[in-house]
Each structure stands twice: as structure tokens, then as C-alpha cells.
Amino acid sequence: MKIIRTSILPFHGFSAINLLGVLFVHPGVYLSNEMMNHERIHTAQQREMLFVFFYLAYVTEWLVRLPMRGNAYRNISFEREAYANQRNLNYLKSRRLFAWRHYMRRTRLKPVTSTR
């Protein structure tokens, strides 16, 4: 994975962003083994979805999760898979194709209802 240190990407509040298998990292950010594994999981997700379909699905799921309780970003299935397995440095050796699908459903997520 190519790593580019830049102050432009990622957006404020994030340490790194993986775009097309290239990791953009703010200068001075320590890349731990867990963070690198997290980003490698994203690269695997992107490749299996031919990159463009990954980004379409990612943005669509984020939009669907915005009105739900909790953090929309953290509840995206791609992020849930990466966060759940970032400490397992051998995860990618046994990861099945489209493993992120198992993280799509979450019983705790419910649409926010009005309290009027």
C-alpha cells in the first residue's frame, strides 16, 4: 500500500483515508499495526467491489444511516468490519469475499422518531 503524507487529505477529524488503495495520512500521525490493518481491510473491500462500486455503496449506506441513532460513519458495514478486525493482524488471510455484508444488519440501529 502506498502511503502519502499530506495536510490536505484526510478531512478534519480523521487521521487517514484510503482512496483507491493509496493511504493519505496527516504528517506526524503514527501508523500503528492496527491502523494499517484497518486500511488494508478497506483495500480488500475496494478491490472486491472494483473500487467504483465500493464508493457508491459506501456513500449510499452512509446516507441511509444518517437519520439513524449513533454515528453514521461508524455504523457503515465497511467500517464495522474494519474496526472489528483491525487488531487481528491475520484477518485478511482468512477473510471471505464480501465479508462486510455480515456487518450490514445491526439490531441496535433504529430510525430516529420525532418526539412531538
Secondary structure, 3 states (H helix, E strand, C coil): CEEEECCCCCCCCCCEEEECCEEEECCCCCCCHHHHHHHHHHHHHHHHCCCHHHHHHHHHHHHHHCCECCCCCCCCHHHHHHHHHCCCCCHHHHCCCCHHHHHCCCCCCCECCCCC
